[in-house]
């Protein structure tokens, strides 16, 4: 099968880029010919509040698509039409890409289109989000979602469109440092009972509720809270978070973009990972916790409650400071679990399953 995979790819940073990398590797391992097309520019500058869109490392595929340059849309549409690919797989996460992708998919020729739907619409307000999603995604022969919650939203927006939900794969290489090694690398005390909030800091992720819950929790001696990731909060809200952390010596802050090894260390260092999101599609951080054997506290938002089947997961109502504080208190009340974590199921199996679904769709539609 000849596959054209369109999505952010290294050296672009972030979870969608890591997903593109993982899927390209899984498709290639299954014997398929994969061409990756990445972005020259994903967003207008005002939509990217981070420090830089790129990281180091080798490039994957060719950066050919610029969301602000229609010439690149038309050029890629012509390439898709001429290339004779069997399947075009598209990463969908934000409607700012809709005009470009809609133009490209109109020129798909006989190729089938499979859309990986990370978010149907953004968590933050964006004009005409539902219209853009409907206009672009109606080109799809299949939509793959990483939570049943997103699949239900797709069914509401595009009734009758074929959509499935599959678990989010592990977006890093497997393998984690021990808890003590992770803490040593991060410069954290070895004997902490540590809860963690890891990943981009965004308003919808409820970091302010977590700080308030931490203040009200019944904490054992030696408890600590790790806040790790790059802030997308805006200057005023970030200043409030950092001020709260400075007032509380039990809060440890790593306010920066996390490389893959730093991300894995931040997860591995924790006794429990907290996802107090106010809204959610799914989480790219949660599979890291599952793979590392770190229990979760998640809010009942979007697809996060689908993580309830994993050992040690506690689900709390979103925006409930009292429930979140109680869950944190319980999670840290037991004896410290030490450097060893329980063995978990092979989280790498999600990639072959994703490839199987893409293969099956291609066969059915031939």
N, C-alpha and C positions, 0 to 999 in steps of 0.2 A: 504494500500500500504506500502511495506517495502522499505525504502529509505536508501541508503548509501551516505552520504554527505562528499566529500573529499575537504578539503580546510584549510587554516590557521584558527585557532580558538583560543579564549582566553585560556591561558594568552598571546598569541601572540598579538602584538599591530597592529593597523592600520585598514584601511577601509575594506580590504578584510576579515579580521578576524571578524569585526563587521557585515559584510554582512552574513558570515557563521552563526554567532550567531542569527541574525534576521530571516534568512531563516529556521534554525532548529526549532526556536520557532513557526514560522508560520505554518510549516508542522505538527508539533506536535499538535498545536491548531486545525488543520483541521482533526485530528484523525489518522494521519499516524505514523507508527513506524520509528523512525529516529535514525540511528547510525552515529555519527560524527567521522571522522578520520582526525586528524590534522598532523602537521609537527613537527618532531624532529629538523630539520634544513631546512630552506627554500632556503638559498643562501650560496655560498662560502663567506667567510668573506669579500673579497674585493668588493663584490657587495652590502654590507650593510653599508652605511656611517653614520647611526644613532648612538645614544649613547647606545642603548640596544634593543634587539628584543622582550623582554617580559615586561609585566606590571603586577601589582598585580591583585588579584581577583581569583575567582574559575576557574578551568579548565573546558573546554567543550570537551567531547569526549576523545579519546585516541590519544596521539602523537605517530604515528607509521611510518611516512614516512620521510626519510632523502634523500635529492636530491643528495647527494654524496655517498650513500651507496646502491648499487644494491641489497644487501641482503634484505633490507626493501622493495624494489620494488617487489621482487619475493614473499616475505611473504604476502604482502598485496594483490597481484594478486591471490594467493592461497585462501586467506580469502574471497575475493569477489566471487570466483568461488564456494566455499563451502557454503556460507552464504544464498544462495537462495533469494537474494534481487531482487525486481522488477525493481528498478531504481537506477542507479549510477549517482549522480549529482556531477559535478566537477567544482571547481573554476579555471579559466584560466586567468592568468594575465602576465606571464613572461615565455619565452621559456627555462629558466634554469630548469623548472619543467618538460619539455617535455619527456626526457628519462624515468623518473620515472612514469609519468602518462601513457605514451604509453605502458610501460610494464604492469602496473596495468590493463589497459583497454583491453589488449589482453586476460586477464584471466576472463573477465566479465561473461562468460557463457551465459545464456539467458537474462540477465539483459539488459534493455535499458540504453543508455547513454545520458545524457543531460549536456551540457557544458554551464556554465555561463561565457561569454566572456567579461571580463572587458576591456582588451586591446588585440587587435589581435597581435601586436608586440610592443615592448617597445618604449617609446618616445626617450630614449637615444639609441645610436647604440649598437647592440649586434650581434655577429657573427651568421650567418645562421638563423636569426629570422623567416623569412618567411618559410624556409624549415621545421624548427622545428614545427611551428604552423600548417602547412599543414599536416605533418606526424602525429601529435598527434590528431588534431581536425577532421580528416577524420573518426575517430572512432565514432563520435557523431551522434546520431539519430536526435538531435535537438540542435541548438545553440541559446541561449538567450543573446541578447545584450541590453545594457542600453542606446543606442542611435541609431538612424537610420544611422548615419555616420559609426558606427562600423559594422552594419548589411550590409551596402553596401560594405565595405572592405572584409567582410567574403564572400559575394557573388562573388567578384572578385577572391578571392583565392581558394574558394571551390564552383565552380558553380554547381547548382543543389542541394546543401545541404540545408536542411530545417533550416531557421533562422528567428527569430522574434525580434522585438525591443520593450522593455517595459521601462517605467520610472524607474529611480534609486529610490529605496525605501529610507525612512528615516533611517539612520544607527545608530541613538541613540534612547533612550526612548523619547516619546513626552513630551512637556512642556518646557518652557523657562522662565528664570527670566525676570523681567522688565528691561528696558534699564538702569534705574538708579541703580537698584540692581546689574546688571551685571557690570556696571562701578565701583561701590563700591567694588565689589569682586576683580576686576582687578587693583584697585588702580588708576583709571583714573578720571580726572576732570568730574564733573557731567554735565557741560554745553557745552561740546565739540560738534561740528558738525563733526562727525567721519566717515571716510571711512576706510574700513578694507580689508586686505589681510590675509587670514586665511588658515592654512594647511601647509603641508610640503613645504619647500622652495626648488624648483628644477629649473634647468636652463630653462626648456621648459615652465615654468609658467610665465615668463616675469617680474619677480620682478624688474629687472634693468630698464625696460621700464616704469614700474609704478613709480619708484622713479624719473625718468626724467620727466614724465608727471606731477607728483605732483609739481615739481619745476616750471613748466610752466603754471600750472592751475591758474585761477583767483579765489582765495579762499576768503571766507568771514572771518570776524574776529572770532576767536575761532575755526578754522578748525583744525582737527588733522587726522593723518594717523596711523592706528594700523597695525603693521607687526607682526603676531603671528604664531608660529609654529617652528618645528625643521628643521634645515638647512641640506640639502643634496647637497649644492652648491659646496663644495670643499673650502679649506682654503682661496685661493686667492680671489675668488668671494665673499665669505662671508665677508672677511675683507673689501672689497669695499662697500658692502651693509651697514655694521655696521658703517663704517666711514661716509657715507652719512647721516645716521640717527643721528650720533652724531653732525654733523654740523647743523642740522635742529631741533630746539626744538619742532616743531609741529609733529614730528614723534615719535611714542611710539613703543617700541620693546619688544616683549615677545618671545625671541629666545630659545625655549625649546619644548619638546614633550608635547602636550596638552592632559590632561585627558578629559574624556567625558564632565564633568561639566565645565572645563576650555574652551573647544571648544565651548560649547553652550553659555557661557558667552561672549566669543570673538565675536560670531555672533550677539548675542542679543544686545551688546553694540553699534553696528554700525548703522548709518543712511543709509549706502549703503555698499554692499560687492562688491569688485572688483576682477574679474577673468581675468587678461590680458594675458591669455595663448597664446603661439606661436603655439602650437599644443595641441590637446586634443582628448580624447575618449568621456568622459563625466565627471561629477564632483560629488563626494560624498559630497562636501561642499554645493553645490547649493540647494539640498533638505532641508538642515538646514535653509538656508536663506528663502526659500519659506515657510517652516513651521513656522518660526518666524516672517514672514511678513516684512522681510528686502529686499528692492529693490536690484537689481543686475546690475552691469556693466560687460558685458562679451565680449570677443573677438570673432570674426567670425571664430572660429577654431574648427574643428572636429564637435562634437555634441553640442557644447555650444550654437550655434544659435537656437537650438530647445527650449531653455529657453525663447525665445522672447515672448511667449504667456503669461508669468506671469506678473502681474501688476507691472509697474515701471521698467521693465528690459530695459536696453539700450545695443545695440549691436554695437561694433566698429570694424574696421579692425585690425587684429593682427599686432603688431609692429608699430602701428601708434601713435607716441607720441602726435601729435597734436589732433587727434580724442579722444584719451584717456583723455587728459587734458581737452578738452571741455566737455566731458561726466561727469567727476568728478566735474567740475565747476557748471554744471547744477544741478547735483544731490544734491550738498551742498548749492545751492543758495537759496532754499526755506526756509520757517520757520522750525525750529527744530520740529520734529514730537513728541517729548515728550516721556513719559514712556509707553504709550499705542501704540500698533501696530494693523493694520487692521487684522481682522479675515481671515484666509486662509482656503482653501479647506483641507479636511482631507487627509494629506499626508500618513497616515498609510494604506490607501486603496491599495497602491502599493504592499504590501506583499501578501494579499489575491489574487490579480490578478496574481502574480508570481506563487503562489501555483496552481491556476486554470490552468495555461498554462502547468505546469509540469504534473498535473493530466490528462489533455486532451491529451498530447503527449503519456503518458503511455497507455491510453485507445485505442488510434488510432493504436498503434503499437502492441497491444496484438494479 
